[in-house]
Amino acid sequence: MKMPKFVVAAFFLLLTAAGVHATIGVGLQAQLGNPTGAIADPNNHSHYLLEHPEYTLDFNDNLGEPNWVSWDLTTDDLGGSGRANNFIPDPTLPTTFYAVVTGDYTGSGYDRGHMCPSADRTKSTTANMQTFYLTNMVPQAANNNA
């Protein structure tokens, strides 16, 4: 019995992909591209590219939040580190940018909502802590953040 070509192709693709495991790293986080053409130019306050090993984002200094965040997720990214719960300004922002602080959310009626979720980076404490950079947050209603 002859198998259809698409079945053979799908089987080959599954076998090929089964042995591939990504690890956390800068080059892996924006595999789907850079939709806004963000660049790491400190004069670009609307689309500043920040590349962390855990995620990549286009930070908008004018809004104090990311335009988009991208991250790769595999089972290798998950572990037992738990939640760091340490919200801090991103130390990699240019000094000419406003570094959002937790007090900016105080009394606003909004929570700090992760874009790259903390739960997606539990391989190590360091990886999880970096998801708490405030450049990875957007204001979020409490009922959408629980």
C-alpha positions in Angstrom: 0.0 0.0 0.0 1.4 3.4 -1.0 1.1 6.2 1.5 0.0 9.7 0.3 2.9 12.2 0.0 1.5 14.5 2.6 1.4 11.7 5.2 5.0 10.9 4.5 6.0 14.6 4.6 4.1 15.1 7.9 5.7 12.0 9.4 9.2 13.2 8.4 8.5 16.7 9.8 7.4 15.2 13.1 10.5 13.0 13.4 12.8 15.9 12.5 11.2 18.3 15.0 10.9 15.7 17.8 14.7 15.9 18.5 14.9 19.7 18.5 14.7 21.5 21.9 15.2 25.2 22.2 16.9 26.7 25.2 16.5 30.2 26.6 18.7 32.6 24.6 18.6 36.0 22.9 18.5 34.7 19.4 15.5 32.5 20.0 13.0 34.9 21.3 11.9 36.7 18.1 11.8 33.8 15.7 8.6 35.1 14.2 10.2 38.4 13.4 10.2 42.1 14.4 6.8 43.4 13.2 7.5 47.1 13.9 11.2 47.2 12.8 12.3 48.1 16.4 16.0 48.8 16.8 18.3 49.2 19.7 18.9 53.0 19.1 18.6 55.1 22.2 17.2 58.0 20.1 14.2 55.8 19.1 11.8 56.3 21.9 8.8 54.7 20.2 10.3 51.4 19.1 13.3 50.5 21.2 14.4 46.9 20.8 15.3 45.1 24.0 16.6 41.6 23.7 16.8 39.5 26.9 17.6 35.8 27.0 14.0 35.2 28.2 12.1 37.4 25.8 12.5 40.2 23.2 10.4 43.3 23.2 9.7 46.6 21.4 9.6 49.1 24.2 7.7 52.4 23.8 9.3 55.0 26.1 6.5 57.5 25.3 3.9 55.1 26.8 6.2 53.4 29.4 5.2 49.9 28.2 6.0 47.4 25.4 4.4 47.6 22.0 4.9 43.8 21.7 6.8 41.0 23.5 7.9 37.8 21.9 9.2 34.6 23.5 9.9 31.0 22.6 8.4 28.3 24.9 9.5 24.7 25.2 9.4 22.2 28.0 13.1 23.0 28.5 12.1 26.6 29.6 10.0 25.2 32.5 11.3 24.0 35.9 10.9 24.4 39.6 12.2 27.8 40.3 8.8 29.3 41.2 7.8 32.9 41.1 10.4 35.6 41.9 7.7 38.3 42.5 10.4 41.0 42.4 9.1 43.9 40.2 12.0 46.1 39.2 12.9 48.7 36.6 14.8 47.2 33.6 18.5 47.9 34.1 19.1 47.5 30.3 17.0 50.6 29.3 19.0 53.6 28.0 19.6 56.2 30.7 17.6 58.7 28.6 14.5 56.6 29.0 12.0 56.8 31.9 12.4 53.6 34.0 8.9 52.6 35.1 8.8 51.9 38.9 6.2 49.9 40.9 5.0 53.2 42.4 3.7 54.2 38.9 1.0 51.5 39.4 0.1 52.5 43.0 -3.4 53.9 43.2 -3.9 53.6 39.4 -6.5 50.8 39.7 -4.4 48.5 37.5 -2.2 45.6 38.2 1.3 45.0 36.7 0.4 42.5 34.0 3.2 40.3 32.6 3.5 40.0 28.8 6.0 37.1 28.9 4.5 35.2 31.8 6.5 34.4 34.9 5.2 30.8 34.6 6.9 30.4 31.2 10.3 31.0 32.7 10.7 28.7 35.7 13.9 26.9 34.5 15.9 29.0 36.8 15.5 31.8 39.4 17.5 34.2 37.2 15.2 33.5 34.2 12.1 34.0 36.3 13.4 37.2 37.9 13.9 38.8 34.4 10.2 38.4 33.6 9.6 40.9 36.5 11.4 43.8 34.7 8.8 46.5 34.4 9.5 46.8 30.7 7.7 43.4 30.4 4.5 44.8 32.1 1.3 46.5 30.9 -1.4 48.0 33.1 -4.0 45.3 33.5 -7.4 45.1 35.2 -7.3 42.9 38.3 -10.0 40.5 36.9 -7.9 39.9 33.8 -4.7 39.3 35.7 -5.7 36.6 38.1 
